Amino acid sequence: MKTFTRKEYNLVHNALQKYELYMSDEEKRTSQIIQDKLYYFNADKIVDSEDDVFDEIVADAEEALANESGIKSLNFR
């Protein structure tokens, strides 16, 4: 499933909220389930992408440290 932008999510959310007046109790529960699935799917994707970026940064830092041949010089004046 493709993630929604915030604008798309808000549109679906607002449409369901405005239509709630005409919904039965079962339809209201289904509406809430749909909203939860949409929101948490997007939130999980954001967390996963942030974890990937963090992992790349850590890997780059570890590689840089491994390639370092020690302290080159210290200049205390």
Steps between C-alpha positions, in 0.01 A plus 500: 500500500634843408523743788271802510619855523374698798261687267352173365466351848327815629257492207398140572481569874285811457269329250439209736444734795243711312319190374489351853163665557345259248687186613369211702700388805662221298600742225650734761715216635607409146582865431721511809679180396566646154639821651723304738636286218573803285664696781710222649613375158635848422652540846675163475647593161638825643664320792647235269652761268648691796656177629652434156655848490641456851646160408671653195651778713633249754644278225676799340644606836623148577663478156671836549634390838624169357686681221667744739866419566514668837541855619694701243609785725393715788582867499480657846609859501 
